[in-house]
Amino acid sequence: MTERCRDWRGVSAVAVLLVITLAVSCGSPERQAREYIRLAVALGERDPDSLDFYYGPPEWVRDVRKNPPRLDQIRDSAAKLAGELESIPRLRSRRLARQLRAIAERADELLGVRRSFDERTRIYFGVTAPAPPAEHLEEDRAQLEKLLPGKGSLAERYGAFDQQFLIPADRLPAVIARALGGCRDQSAAHLRMPAGESIRVAYVHDKPWSAFSRYQGNFQSVISINADLPLTVDRALQLACHEGYPGHHAQSVLQDVQLVRNQHLMEFTVQPAYSPQAFVSEALATYAVNIAFPGSERMRFERDALFPLAGLDPAKAAIYLKVERLVDALAAAEPAIARDFLDGKLEWARAAAALQQQAAMEHPEQTLKYINEYRTYMITYTLGPECVARRVRDWSQFAALMVDPNAADRLIMNR
């Protein structure tokens, strides 16, 4: 976003931010939360990639949306407020302080301040990527070699295999609708969703991501699906659970009910993308398909419900899903490659070759484009579900984590 000419409206927005920040150390937790919200929304106005959603009172942020302060002002205000909150021995204050540190860091990144991949993931998400499990990855690749014999590289052979399970474009809406319905049915017995909650699906183009869920408040979400990227049956189910039930939509609705409406924790009406809160959200959403369709249930649902809708042979479902789970495991190689790529140790061509060899990606260009734009955010999809898997064994634990205001402490801060 370009800088606007400074007029009385711009001065007013900045002045309000500074006055509230100066007063917040002696103010109430509600005022501190409101100032955090305003800073998160202001950052989103400067960089839309930095804000997942805000559905709180429009009047709280109307001025900063119309005339957002500069990035350096957002950074300084966030850092000052974080410092004040860190001295208050309350879980809520410490939680907000970590969110504010992440906002300040994101503003710094947008201003051109350079840090290593590991430094940024620590500040944003409270984690660093471990070394890839080389021995396990070799075993997974060896199993794939046996399942996918033939000429060419493993990435090429997997690419050809994967093409057999793409959903034809004219069948995609029906498959997605059925997948969402299946995810919702699986969740219904374990999650108490309020009456009237719903999802609208929109198909979009020219996006660097495959899908995006935006919560709009009042128990409504819009899931945007990138129609330019072909989906297989298994990825369609992953997408439906990730973006819908029991993923982002379900989590946002339940937090709206339990944290915002019942406990009046208004800070959960906003989610900065680069933050501990976002890490928890993505970690749970990425793991969601495993909790919704454990063990053989996933294969049965895809074979019996989704394969026929996609016009595919259900007899091939078993071998297909065996291959897919092995390829999913290879994603553990991606954070180290992304780290070296973003830290300048691997240029594009060598990073692409590494993804082909280590993660069996025939065409890694889309992944590298995503990493190049969203930087360290990719770690939420790779390391995130590993963190959930270590702490979640059943629906009750998963559901509790969804609405725990201090989930970051449980999930990532004490890794």
C-alpha positions as a Markdown table, in Angstrom:
| # | Residue | x | y | z |
|---|---|---|---|---|
| 1 | Met | 0.0 | 0.0 | 0.0 |
| 2 | Thr | 1.4 | 3.5 | -0.9 |
| 3 | Glu | 1.8 | 6.1 | 1.8 |
| 4 | Arg | -1.1 | 8.6 | 1.8 |
| 5 | Cys | -0.7 | 12.4 | 2.1 |
| 6 | Arg | -0.7 | 13.4 | 5.7 |
| 7 | Asp | -4.0 | 15.2 | 6.4 |
| 8 | Trp | -6.2 | 15.7 | 9.6 |
| 9 | Arg | -7.6 | 12.2 | 9.2 |
| 10 | Gly | -4.2 | 10.5 | 9.1 |
| 11 | Val | -3.0 | 12.5 | 12.1 |
| 12 | Ser | -6.1 | 11.5 | 14.0 |
| 13 | Ala | -5.6 | 7.8 | 13.4 |
| 14 | Val | -2.0 | 7.9 | 14.5 |
| 15 | Ala | -2.7 | 10.1 | 17.4 |
| 16 | Val | -5.4 | 7.8 | 18.7 |
| 17 | Leu | -3.1 | 4.8 | 18.5 |
| 18 | Leu | -0.3 | 6.7 | 20.4 |
| 19 | Val | -2.7 | 8.0 | 23.1 |
| 20 | Ile | -4.1 | 4.6 | 23.8 |
| 21 | Thr | -0.7 | 3.0 | 23.8 |
| 22 | Leu | 0.6 | 5.5 | 26.3 |
| 23 | Ala | -2.4 | 5.0 | 28.6 |
| 24 | Val | -2.7 | 1.2 | 28.3 |
| 25 | Ser | -0.1 | 0.4 | 31.1 |
| 26 | Cys | -2.6 | 1.8 | 33.7 |
| 27 | Gly | -5.7 | 0.7 | 31.7 |
| 28 | Ser | -7.9 | -2.4 | 31.8 |
| 29 | Pro | -7.2 | -5.7 | 30.1 |
| 30 | Glu | -10.1 | -4.8 | 27.7 |
| 31 | Arg | -8.4 | -1.6 | 26.6 |
| 32 | Gln | -5.1 | -3.5 | 26.1 |
| 33 | Ala | -6.9 | -6.1 | 24.0 |
| 34 | Arg | -8.6 | -3.3 | 22.0 |
| 35 | Glu | -5.3 | -1.6 | 21.2 |
| 36 | Tyr | -3.8 | -5.0 | 20.2 |
| 37 | Ile | -6.8 | -5.4 | 17.8 |
| 38 | Arg | -6.3 | -2.0 | 16.3 |
| 39 | Leu | -2.6 | -2.7 | 15.7 |
| 40 | Ala | -3.3 | -6.0 | 14.1 |
| 41 | Val | -5.9 | -4.5 | 11.8 |
| 42 | Ala | -3.7 | -1.6 | 10.9 |
| 43 | Leu | -0.9 | -4.0 | 9.9 |
| 44 | Gly | -3.5 | -5.8 | 7.8 |
| 45 | Glu | -4.3 | -2.6 | 6.0 |
| 46 | Arg | -0.6 | -2.1 | 5.2 |
| 47 | Asp | -0.2 | -5.7 | 4.2 |
| 48 | Pro | -3.3 | -7.9 | 3.6 |
| 49 | Asp | -1.2 | -11.1 | 3.9 |
| 50 | Ser | -0.6 | -10.2 | 7.5 |
| 51 | Leu | -4.2 | -10.5 | 8.6 |
| 52 | Asp | -6.4 | -13.6 | 8.5 |
| 53 | Phe | -9.6 | -12.0 | 9.7 |
| 54 | Tyr | -11.2 | -9.4 | 12.0 |
| 55 | Tyr | -14.9 | -9.6 | 12.8 |
| 56 | Gly | -15.2 | -7.4 | 15.9 |
| 57 | Pro | -17.0 | -4.0 | 16.1 |
| 58 | Pro | -16.3 | -2.0 | 12.9 |
| 59 | Glu | -16.1 | 1.2 | 14.9 |
| 60 | Trp | -13.1 | 0.0 | 16.8 |
| 61 | Val | -11.0 | 0.0 | 13.7 |
| 62 | Arg | -12.7 | 2.3 | 11.3 |
| 63 | Asp | -10.1 | 5.1 | 11.5 |
| 64 | Val | -7.1 | 2.9 | 11.2 |
| 65 | Arg | -8.7 | 1.1 | 8.3 |
| 66 | Lys | -9.3 | 4.4 | 6.5 |
| 67 | Asn | -5.9 | 5.9 | 7.4 |
| 68 | Pro | -3.5 | 3.2 | 8.8 |
| 69 | Pro | -0.4 | 4.4 | 10.6 |
| 70 | Arg | 3.0 | 3.8 | 9.0 |
| 71 | Leu | 4.7 | 0.5 | 9.4 |
| 72 | Asp | 7.4 | 1.9 | 11.7 |
| 73 | Gln | 4.6 | 3.4 | 13.9 |
| 74 | Ile | 2.8 | 0.1 | 14.1 |
| 75 | Arg | 6.1 | -1.6 | 15.0 |
| 76 | Asp | 7.0 | 0.9 | 17.7 |
| 77 | Ser | 3.5 | 0.9 | 19.2 |
| 78 | Ala | 3.3 | -2.9 | 19.2 |
| 79 | Ala | 6.8 | -3.3 | 20.8 |
| 80 | Lys | 6.0 | -0.7 | 23.5 |
| 81 | Leu | 2.7 | -2.3 | 24.4 |
| 82 | Ala | 4.3 | -5.8 | 24.4 |
| 83 | Gly | 6.9 | -4.6 | 26.8 |
| 84 | Glu | 4.3 | -3.2 | 29.2 |
| 85 | Leu | 2.2 | -6.4 | 29.1 |
| 86 | Glu | 5.2 | -8.6 | 29.7 |
| 87 | Ser | 5.6 | -7.1 | 33.1 |
| 88 | Ile | 2.1 | -8.1 | 34.1 |
| 89 | Pro | 1.8 | -11.6 | 35.7 |
| 90 | Arg | -1.3 | -12.6 | 33.8 |
| 91 | Leu | -1.6 | -15.4 | 31.2 |
| 92 | Arg | -3.8 | -13.1 | 29.1 |
| 93 | Ser | -1.2 | -10.3 | 29.2 |
| 94 | Arg | 1.7 | -12.6 | 28.3 |
| 95 | Arg | -0.4 | -14.1 | 25.5 |
| 96 | Leu | -1.1 | -10.7 | 24.1 |
| 97 | Ala | 2.5 | -9.7 | 24.5 |
| 98 | Arg | 3.7 | -12.6 | 22.3 |
| 99 | Gln | 1.1 | -11.7 | 19.6 |
| 100 | Leu | 2.3 | -8.0 | 19.7 |
| 101 | Arg | 5.9 | -9.1 | 19.4 |
| 102 | Ala | 4.9 | -11.0 | 16.3 |
| 103 | Ile | 3.2 | -7.9 | 14.9 |
| 104 | Ala | 6.2 | -5.8 | 15.5 |
| 105 | Glu | 8.4 | -8.4 | 13.8 |
| 106 | Arg | 6.2 | -8.6 | 10.8 |
| 107 | Ala | 6.3 | -4.8 | 10.4 |
| 108 | Asp | 10.1 | -5.0 | 10.6 |
| 109 | Glu | 10.1 | -7.7 | 7.9 |
| 110 | Leu | 8.0 | -5.6 | 5.7 |
| 111 | Leu | 10.3 | -2.6 | 6.3 |
| 112 | Gly | 13.2 | -4.7 | 5.0 |
| 113 | Val | 14.8 | -5.8 | 8.2 |
| 114 | Arg | 16.6 | -9.1 | 7.6 |
| 115 | Arg | 16.7 | -12.1 | 10.0 |
| 116 | Ser | 17.4 | -15.7 | 9.5 |
| 117 | Phe | 14.6 | -18.2 | 9.0 |
| 118 | Asp | 15.0 | -19.6 | 12.5 |
| 119 | Glu | 15.0 | -16.2 | 14.2 |
| 120 | Arg | 11.8 | -15.3 | 12.5 |
| 121 | Thr | 10.0 | -18.6 | 13.3 |
| 122 | Arg | 10.9 | -18.2 | 16.9 |
| 123 | Ile | 9.5 | -14.7 | 17.1 |
| 124 | Tyr | 6.4 | -15.3 | 15.0 |
| 125 | Phe | 5.5 | -18.8 | 16.1 |
| 126 | Gly | 7.6 | -19.8 | 19.1 |
| 127 | Val | 9.2 | -22.7 | 17.2 |
| 128 | Thr | 12.3 | -23.6 | 15.2 |
| 129 | Ala | 12.3 | -26.3 | 12.6 |
| 130 | Pro | 14.2 | -29.5 | 13.8 |
| 131 | Ala | 16.6 | -31.3 | 11.5 |
| 132 | Pro | 14.7 | -33.5 | 9.1 |
| 133 | Pro | 14.5 | -37.2 | 10.1 |
| 134 | Ala | 16.9 | -38.4 | 7.4 |
| 135 | Glu | 16.6 | -42.1 | 8.2 |
| 136 | His | 12.8 | -42.1 | 8.2 |
| 137 | Leu | 12.7 | -40.1 | 5.0 |
| 138 | Glu | 15.0 | -42.6 | 3.3 |
| 139 | Glu | 12.7 | -45.4 | 4.4 |
| 140 | Asp | 9.6 | -43.7 | 3.1 |
| 141 | Arg | 11.3 | -43.0 | -0.2 |
| 142 | Ala | 12.4 | -46.6 | -0.4 |
| 143 | Gln | 8.8 | -47.8 | 0.1 |
| 144 | Leu | 7.6 | -45.4 | -2.6 |
| 145 | Glu | 10.3 | -46.8 | -5.0 |
| 146 | Lys | 8.7 | -50.2 | -4.6 |
| 147 | Leu | 5.2 | -49.0 | -5.0 |
| 148 | Leu | 6.0 | -46.9 | -8.0 |
| 149 | Pro | 8.4 | -48.9 | -10.2 |
| 150 | Gly | 9.4 | -47.8 | -13.6 |
| 151 | Lys | 11.7 | -45.3 | -15.5 |
| 152 | Gly | 12.4 | -41.7 | -14.5 |
| 153 | Ser | 12.9 | -40.1 | -11.1 |
| 154 | Leu | 10.7 | -40.9 | -8.2 |
| 155 | Ala | 9.2 | -37.4 | -8.5 |
| 156 | Glu | 8.3 | -38.1 | -12.1 |
| 157 | Arg | 6.8 | -41.5 | -11.4 |
| 158 | Tyr | 4.8 | -40.1 | -8.5 |
| 159 | Gly | 3.6 | -37.2 | -10.7 |
| 160 | Ala | 2.3 | -39.6 | -13.3 |
| 161 | Phe | 0.6 | -41.8 | -10.7 |
| 162 | Asp | -1.0 | -38.7 | -9.0 |
| 163 | Gln | -2.5 | -37.6 | -12.3 |
| 164 | Gln | -4.7 | -40.6 | -12.4 |
| 165 | Phe | -6.6 | -39.3 | -9.4 |
| 166 | Leu | -7.3 | -35.7 | -10.4 |
| 167 | Ile | -10.9 | -34.6 | -10.1 |
| 168 | Pro | -12.3 | -33.4 | -13.4 |
| 169 | Ala | -13.2 | -29.7 | -13.2 |
| 170 | Asp | -16.9 | -30.3 | -13.9 |
| 171 | Arg | -17.1 | -32.8 | -11.0 |
| 172 | Leu | -15.1 | -30.7 | -8.5 |
| 173 | Pro | -18.0 | -28.8 | -6.8 |
| 174 | Ala | -19.9 | -32.0 | -6.2 |
| 175 | Val | -16.8 | -33.7 | -4.7 |
| 176 | Ile | -16.0 | -30.7 | -2.5 |
| 177 | Ala | -19.6 | -30.5 | -1.3 |
| 178 | Arg | -19.6 | -34.2 | -0.4 |
| 179 | Ala | -16.2 | -33.9 | 1.3 |
| 180 | Leu | -17.4 | -30.9 | 3.4 |
| 181 | Gly | -20.6 | -32.8 | 4.3 |
| 182 | Gly | -18.5 | -35.9 | 5.4 |
| 183 | Cys | -16.2 | -33.7 | 7.5 |
| 184 | Arg | -19.2 | -32.1 | 9.1 |
| 185 | Asp | -20.9 | -35.4 | 9.8 |
| 186 | Gln | -17.7 | -36.8 | 11.4 |
| 187 | Ser | -17.4 | -33.7 | 13.6 |
| 188 | Ala | -21.0 | -33.4 | 14.6 |
| 189 | Ala | -20.8 | -36.2 | 17.3 |
| 190 | His | -17.9 | -34.5 | 19.0 |
| 191 | Leu | -18.3 | -30.7 | 18.5 |
| 192 | Arg | -21.2 | -28.6 | 19.7 |
| 193 | Met | -21.7 | -26.3 | 16.8 |
| 194 | Pro | -24.3 | -23.5 | 17.2 |
| 195 | Ala | -27.5 | -23.4 | 15.1 |
| 196 | Gly | -27.2 | -21.4 | 11.9 |
| 197 | Glu | -23.4 | -21.9 | 11.3 |
| 198 | Ser | -22.6 | -22.3 | 7.6 |
| 199 | Ile | -19.9 | -22.2 | 4.9 |
| 200 | Arg | -20.1 | -20.6 | 1.5 |
| 201 | Val | -17.6 | -22.0 | -1.1 |
| 202 | Ala | -16.2 | -19.7 | -3.8 |
| 203 | Tyr | -13.9 | -20.7 | -6.7 |
| 204 | Val | -11.1 | -18.2 | -7.5 |
| 205 | His | -8.2 | -17.8 | -9.8 |
| 206 | Asp | -4.6 | -16.5 | -9.8 |
| 207 | Lys | -3.8 | -17.2 | -6.2 |
| 208 | Pro | -0.5 | -18.6 | -4.7 |
| 209 | Trp | -2.5 | -20.9 | -2.4 |
| 210 | Ser | -4.9 | -23.8 | -2.9 |
| 211 | Ala | -7.6 | -22.7 | -0.5 |
| 212 | Phe | -8.3 | -20.0 | 2.1 |
| 213 | Ser | -11.0 | -19.8 | 4.8 |
| 214 | Arg | -12.0 | -16.4 | 6.1 |
| 215 | Tyr | -14.3 | -16.3 | 9.1 |
| 216 | Gln | -16.8 | -13.4 | 8.8 |
| 217 | Gly | -18.4 | -13.6 | 12.3 |
| 218 | Asn | -22.0 | -14.7 | 13.1 |
| 219 | Phe | -20.9 | -18.3 | 12.6 |
| 220 | Gln | -20.3 | -17.8 | 8.8 |
| 221 | Ser | -17.2 | -18.5 | 6.8 |
| 222 | Val | -16.2 | -18.2 | 3.1 |
| 223 | Ile | -13.9 | -20.9 | 1.7 |
| 224 | Ser | -12.1 | -19.8 | -1.4 |
| 225 | Ile | -10.7 | -22.6 | -3.6 |
| 226 | Asn | -8.1 | -21.9 | -6.3 |
| 227 | Ala | -9.7 | -23.4 | -9.4 |
| 228 | Asp | -6.3 | -23.1 | -11.2 |
| 229 | Leu | -4.7 | -25.9 | -9.1 |
| 230 | Pro | -6.0 | -29.4 | -9.8 |
| 231 | Leu | -7.1 | -31.4 | -6.8 |
| 232 | Thr | -7.0 | -35.2 | -6.2 |
| 233 | Val | -9.7 | -36.9 | -4.2 |
| 234 | Asp | -7.5 | -37.2 | -1.1 |
| 235 | Arg | -6.4 | -33.5 | -1.3 |
| 236 | Ala | -10.1 | -32.5 | -1.6 |
| 237 | Leu | -10.9 | -34.3 | 1.6 |
| 238 | Gln | -7.8 | -32.7 | 3.3 |
| 239 | Leu | -9.0 | -29.3 | 2.1 |
| 240 | Ala | -12.5 | -29.8 | 3.3 |
| 241 | Cys | -11.4 | -30.8 | 6.8 |
| 242 | His | -8.7 | -28.2 | 7.0 |
| 243 | Glu | -10.8 | -25.2 | 5.9 |
| 244 | Gly | -14.1 | -26.5 | 7.2 |
| 245 | Tyr | -14.8 | -29.1 | 9.9 |
| 246 | Pro | -13.1 | -29.6 | 12.3 |
| 247 | Gly | -10.6 | -27.1 | 10.9 |
| 248 | His | -10.6 | -23.3 | 10.5 |
| 249 | His | -14.4 | -22.8 | 10.3 |
| 250 | Ala | -15.2 | -25.0 | 13.2 |
| 251 | Gln | -12.4 | -23.6 | 15.3 |
| 252 | Ser | -13.4 | -20.0 | 14.6 |
| 253 | Val | -17.1 | -20.6 | 15.3 |
| 254 | Leu | -16.4 | -22.4 | 18.6 |
| 255 | Gln | -13.9 | -19.6 | 19.7 |
| 256 | Asp | -16.6 | -17.1 | 18.8 |
| 257 | Val | -19.0 | -18.8 | 21.1 |
| 258 | Gln | -16.8 | -19.8 | 24.0 |
| 259 | Leu | -14.0 | -17.2 | 24.0 |
| 260 | Val | -15.6 | -14.1 | 22.5 |
| 261 | Arg | -19.3 | -14.3 | 23.5 |
| 262 | Asn | -19.0 | -16.2 | 26.8 |
| 263 | Gln | -15.6 | -15.1 | 28.2 |
| 264 | His | -15.5 | -11.6 | 26.4 |
| 265 | Leu | -11.9 | -12.2 | 25.2 |
| 266 | Met | -12.3 | -9.8 | 22.3 |
| 267 | Glu | -8.7 | -10.3 | 21.1 |
| 268 | Phe | -10.0 | -13.5 | 19.4 |
| 269 | Thr | -12.0 | -11.5 | 17.0 |
| 270 | Val | -8.7 | -10.9 | 15.1 |
| 271 | Gln | -6.0 | -13.2 | 13.9 |
| 272 | Pro | -2.7 | -11.8 | 12.7 |
| 273 | Ala | -1.3 | -14.3 | 10.2 |
| 274 | Tyr | 2.3 | -14.3 | 11.5 |
| 275 | Ser | 1.7 | -15.1 | 15.2 |
| 276 | Pro | 1.5 | -17.9 | 17.8 |
| 277 | Gln | -2.3 | -17.9 | 17.4 |
| 278 | Ala | -2.1 | -18.5 | 13.7 |
| 279 | Phe | 0.4 | -21.3 | 14.2 |
| 280 | Val | -2.1 | -23.1 | 16.5 |
| 281 | Ser | -4.9 | -22.5 | 14.0 |
| 282 | Glu | -3.0 | -23.9 | 11.1 |
| 283 | Ala | -1.6 | -26.8 | 13.1 |
| 284 | Leu | -5.0 | -27.9 | 14.2 |
| 285 | Ala | -6.5 | -27.4 | 10.8 |
| 286 | Thr | -3.8 | -29.4 | 9.1 |
| 287 | Tyr | -4.2 | -32.3 | 11.5 |
| 288 | Ala | -8.0 | -32.1 | 11.3 |
| 289 | Val | -8.4 | -34.8 | 8.6 |
| 290 | Asn | -6.6 | -37.3 | 10.9 |
| 291 | Ile | -8.9 | -36.7 | 13.8 |
| 292 | Ala | -12.0 | -36.7 | 11.6 |
| 293 | Phe | -11.1 | -39.8 | 9.6 |
| 294 | Pro | -8.8 | -41.9 | 11.6 |
| 295 | Gly | -7.3 | -45.2 | 10.4 |
| 296 | Ser | -9.3 | -47.0 | 7.7 |
| 297 | Glu | -12.2 | -44.6 | 7.9 |
| 298 | Arg | -10.5 | -42.2 | 5.5 |
| 299 | Met | -10.0 | -44.9 | 2.9 |
| 300 | Arg | -13.6 | -46.1 | 3.2 |
| 301 | Phe | -15.0 | -42.6 | 2.8 |
| 302 | Glu | -12.8 | -41.7 | -0.2 |
| 303 | Arg | -13.4 | -45.1 | -1.9 |
| 304 | Asp | -17.2 | -45.3 | -1.3 |
| 305 | Ala | -18.2 | -41.6 | -1.4 |
| 306 | Leu | -15.7 | -39.5 | -3.2 |
| 307 | Phe | -14.2 | -41.8 | -5.9 |
| 308 | Pro | -17.5 | -42.5 | -7.6 |
| 309 | Leu | -18.4 | -38.7 | -7.5 |
| 310 | Ala | -15.1 | -38.0 | -9.2 |
| 311 | Gly | -15.6 | -40.7 | -11.8 |
| 312 | Leu | -12.6 | -42.7 | -10.6 |
| 313 | Asp | -12.2 | -46.4 | -10.0 |
| 314 | Pro | -12.8 | -47.2 | -6.3 |
| 315 | Ala | -10.7 | -50.4 | -6.6 |
| 316 | Lys | -7.6 | -48.2 | -6.8 |
| 317 | Ala | -8.3 | -46.3 | -3.6 |
| 318 | Ala | -6.2 | -48.5 | -1.3 |
| 319 | Ile | -3.0 | -48.3 | -3.2 |
| 320 | Tyr | -3.6 | -44.6 | -3.9 |
| 321 | Leu | -3.9 | -43.7 | -0.2 |
| 322 | Lys | -0.9 | -45.8 | 0.7 |
| 323 | Val | 1.2 | -43.8 | -1.7 |
| 324 | Glu | -0.3 | -40.5 | -0.5 |
| 325 | Arg | 0.5 | -41.2 | 3.2 |
| 326 | Leu | 4.1 | -41.9 | 2.3 |
| 327 | Val | 4.3 | -38.7 | 0.2 |
| 328 | Asp | 2.8 | -36.7 | 3.1 |
| 329 | Ala | 5.5 | -38.0 | 5.4 |
| 330 | Leu | 8.1 | -36.6 | 3.0 |
| 331 | Ala | 6.9 | -33.1 | 3.8 |
| 332 | Ala | 9.2 | -33.3 | 6.9 |
| 333 | Ala | 12.0 | -32.5 | 4.4 |
| 334 | Glu | 10.5 | -29.1 | 3.4 |
| 335 | Pro | 11.3 | -26.8 | 6.3 |
| 336 | Ala | 15.1 | -27.4 | 6.0 |
| 337 | Ile | 14.9 | -26.7 | 2.2 |
| 338 | Ala | 12.8 | -23.6 | 2.8 |
| 339 | Arg | 15.2 | -22.4 | 5.5 |
| 340 | Asp | 18.2 | -22.7 | 3.1 |
| 341 | Phe | 16.2 | -21.1 | 0.3 |
| 342 | Leu | 15.1 | -18.1 | 2.3 |
| 343 | Asp | 18.5 | -17.7 | 4.0 |
| 344 | Gly | 20.2 | -17.5 | 0.6 |
| 345 | Lys | 22.0 | -20.8 | 0.8 |
| 346 | Leu | 20.0 | -22.4 | -2.0 |
| 347 | Glu | 19.0 | -20.5 | -5.2 |
| 348 | Trp | 15.8 | -21.3 | -6.9 |
| 349 | Ala | 17.1 | -24.1 | -9.2 |
| 350 | Arg | 18.8 | -26.0 | -6.4 |
| 351 | Ala | 15.9 | -25.6 | -4.0 |
| 352 | Ala | 13.6 | -27.0 | -6.7 |
| 353 | Ala | 15.9 | -29.9 | -7.2 |
| 354 | Ala | 16.0 | -30.6 | -3.5 |
| 355 | Leu | 12.2 | -30.6 | -3.3 |
| 356 | Gln | 12.1 | -33.0 | -6.3 |
| 357 | Gln | 14.6 | -35.4 | -4.8 |
| 358 | Gln | 13.6 | -35.2 | -1.1 |
| 359 | Ala | 9.9 | -34.6 | -1.2 |
| 360 | Ala | 9.0 | -36.3 | -4.6 |
| 361 | Met | 7.6 | -33.0 | -6.0 |
| 362 | Glu | 7.6 | -33.3 | -9.8 |
| 363 | His | 6.8 | -29.6 | -10.2 |
| 364 | Pro | 8.0 | -27.7 | -7.1 |
| 365 | Glu | 7.6 | -24.3 | -8.7 |
| 366 | Gln | 4.2 | -23.6 | -7.0 |
| 367 | Thr | 5.6 | -24.5 | -3.6 |
| 368 | Leu | 8.6 | -22.2 | -4.1 |
| 369 | Lys | 6.4 | -19.4 | -5.2 |
| 370 | Tyr | 4.3 | -19.9 | -2.0 |
| 371 | Ile | 7.5 | -19.9 | 0.1 |
| 372 | Asn | 8.9 | -16.9 | -1.6 |
| 373 | Glu | 5.7 | -14.9 | -0.9 |
| 374 | Tyr | 4.7 | -16.2 | 2.5 |
| 375 | Arg | 8.2 | -16.9 | 3.8 |
| 376 | Thr | 8.3 | -18.7 | 7.2 |
| 377 | Tyr | 4.5 | -19.3 | 7.2 |
| 378 | Met | 5.1 | -22.6 | 5.6 |
| 379 | Ile | 6.3 | -24.1 | 8.9 |
| 380 | Thr | 2.8 | -23.9 | 10.3 |
| 381 | Tyr | 1.7 | -26.6 | 7.8 |
| 382 | Thr | 4.7 | -28.9 | 8.3 |
| 383 | Leu | 5.9 | -28.6 | 11.9 |
| 384 | Gly | 2.4 | -27.6 | 13.1 |
| 385 | Pro | 0.6 | -31.0 | 12.7 |
| 386 | Glu | 3.6 | -32.7 | 14.3 |
| 387 | Cys | 3.1 | -30.6 | 17.4 |
| 388 | Val | -0.6 | -31.5 | 17.5 |
| 389 | Ala | 0.1 | -35.2 | 17.0 |
| 390 | Arg | 2.4 | -35.3 | 20.0 |
| 391 | Arg | -0.4 | -33.9 | 22.3 |
| 392 | Val | -3.7 | -35.1 | 20.8 |
| 393 | Arg | -4.9 | -38.7 | 21.0 |
| 394 | Asp | -8.7 | -38.3 | 20.7 |
| 395 | Trp | -11.5 | -35.9 | 19.9 |
| 396 | Ser | -11.8 | -34.6 | 23.4 |
| 397 | Gln | -8.2 | -33.4 | 23.5 |
| 398 | Phe | -8.5 | -31.9 | 20.0 |
| 399 | Ala | -11.8 | -30.1 | 20.9 |
| 400 | Ala | -10.3 | -28.8 | 24.1 |
| 401 | Leu | -7.3 | -27.4 | 22.3 |
| 402 | Met | -9.5 | -25.6 | 19.8 |
| 403 | Val | -11.0 | -23.3 | 22.4 |
| 404 | Asp | -8.1 | -23.1 | 24.8 |
| 405 | Pro | -7.1 | -19.4 | 24.9 |
| 406 | Asn | -3.6 | -20.5 | 26.0 |
| 407 | Ala | -3.3 | -23.2 | 23.4 |
| 408 | Ala | 0.1 | -21.8 | 22.3 |
| 409 | Asp | 1.5 | -22.5 | 25.7 |
| 410 | Arg | 0.2 | -26.1 | 25.5 |
| 411 | Leu | 1.2 | -26.7 | 21.9 |
| 412 | Ile | 4.4 | -24.8 | 21.1 |
| 413 | Met | 5.9 | -22.8 | 23.9 |
| 414 | Asn | 6.9 | -25.9 | 25.8 |
| 415 | Arg | 8.0 | -28.1 | 23.0 |
